[in-house]
Every structure is written in structure tokens, then in C-alpha cells.
């Protein structure tokens, strides 16, 4: 679990947040393996997937962010995400 409630001075830029582990038990070397993106931002998601598709193995998402105040995905966001991952060979 990364970046569910980071402090603002740790979170980084809105369009490209810095991965912040939510537990001291998460090994620090995982930080360089994680890309955190803003939820429901299809433009940033599309740009990132197209630019980094050769480096991405999977997209992991919680469709309703219960750890972030029960935020639901916008209409069409999850469908667009799935289409992007299929088009770019990402699980």
C-alpha cells in the first residue's frame, strides 16, 4: 500500500505523486518499482501508460478507494483503463 494518505510535503506533484509507503514494514527498495498516479485522471494515466508501457508489468487499482474516503471511479474510467492496458500489453 502506497500513497493512501501521504503528508503533503512527502506526496510530490499532483500529476506524478511520489510513492509513500503506508507501513514501515514495506521494504524501501520497492519505492523504485512503484508508479503512483492520481485517481480518476485519465489524461495522466494515458500519457504515463503510453510513455512507460515497456517498463510496466501491471496496473493495480482499487476501484473504490476505501482507504481514501470511499472515492469511486468516474464513469468510464475503469473501462478506459482496461482498454489502455490491453492495447499496450499490460496486465
BELCORLIN-V482144 format. One record per backbone hydrogen bond with DSSP energy under -1.0 kcal/mol. CO is the residue of the C=O (numbers start at 1). NH is the residue of the N-H. Records with the same first field share a line. If there is no record, write none. Layout:
CO=NH ; NH
This chain:
1=22
7=10 ; 11
11=18
20=3
23=26
27=30
28=31
30=33
38=41
41=45
42=46
43=47
44=48
45=49
46=50
47=51
48=52
52=55
57=91
63=73
64=66
65=68 ; 70 ; 71
71=65
74=77
76=80
77=81
78=82
79=83
80=84
81=85
82=86
83=87
84=88
85=90
86=89
